[in-house]
């Protein structure tokens, strides 16, 4: 899919446009907190699954085989970006950019064994995509990687770099960081990089573990890391005081606070929780897609 912003201005990057109308204070913060680890905020929440599991079972009966929580989390993020585009910003060279596309990164195994190799996939979405678009694009990419005889582009790049002797490799990585700073990394490397994108997601529920607060990487420009874990049961009192059993899935978000102010981030997380809890709204495109400021 082509970038949504075809006309580049001076200062724009190939993967995003420079935001020029932000307040001086917000534009100043990346110079104080220079790395993503300096600027990481951590957020946790839990999703009650009664309505979600009913929705998933119904869609699977309709033929959407394998549709699950992973697709729901990604679709909820995509829909959140359509209403809160500021969460799809990134920091590069101490400047704040609005990303041209929604780029989701995920680490996948070629088979569900401990010995199976891992590789990274990157899938590009549009803010108007529905959960069915997410399902189709994700499954196509995953099946493409699993069926391929050769490695993914990410693995090819990593394999090429690992042929360089250690001291020279450290120097080469430093050169890559410098090239990234000045936006002169080849587009093919940007497309293959798991460190450049909107957000990265991991499904720890498939491993039977709770979610973790995963760090975000200083290299590249990924501002969000989302992890969700295995389902858990909880015993609670309903409105009448009767004990009931409910099922939840916990999720953790690590985010770069420099991309937008705290109130905006909190509002965005509320949007995401709303769409996670009301999945039927993700079956149709949004009534309106909001654009970020200029």
C-alpha positions, 0 to 999 in steps of 0.5 A: 500500500502506498503511503497516505501522504505522497507530498514530502516537505523539507524535514519529513522522513520517508516513513513519516511527516514532521509535525510543525504545529506542536507546542514548543514544550512538547517539541523540546521534550525529546531533547531532554529524554533522548532515548525511548527507555528514558521516556517509557511509561507503563500501562496495564489493564484487563479485558473481561471476556464474556462478550468477546468470547461469544463474538469470537465463537459466532465469527468462527461458526461463520467461517472465520477460522482461527480468529482470536484475541490477537486479531482483536487487539490489533484491530482495536489498535488500528481503530484507535489510531483512526480516532486518536492518530497521535498514538501513531507518532514516533520520535526520530532525531529528537523530532516528532513525526506522524507515521504515514502508515500503521505498521504492526510488527510481530515475532512468529515461530515457523512452528509451535516447538521450542526449537523452531526459529523465530522471525519478525513480520511487519504488516501494514494497515489502513485506519479504515480497516475492519477486523476482517481486514486485519484477519486477512492481512495477518493470516496471509503474512503469517502463512507466507512466512511459515510456507517460505523455504527461504528466510524472511527479509528480516532474517536475510538482513540479520544473516548478512550483518552477522557475517561481519566480524564482531568489532566491525559489526559494532561499527556497522550498527553505529553507522546504521544508527547514524543513517537512521538519524539522518533518514538515509537508511535504504527503504528496503532496510526500513521495510525489513526492520522490526525496530521501525513501525507503529507498534509491536505485539506479543501473544504470551497467552499462546505460551500459557503465561501472564503478560510482561512489561516489555521494553521498547527499543532505543534503535529504530522508532517503535513507540508502543509494545503491547503484550497480552497473556493467558486467560484467567478466572476471577470470582466476583460479586454481581450487582445483586451480591451473588458470587459469579465466575468471570474470565479475563485476559490481562495486557500490558503496554509500554509506550514512548510518552514523548509522542503526545501528552499524558491526557491524550495517551490516557484517552487513547487507552480508553478508546482501545479498551472500548473497542476491545470490549465492543468488538462488533464495532470493528466489523465495519469501517469507522464513520470518520478517520481523523488525521493528525495535526500538521 
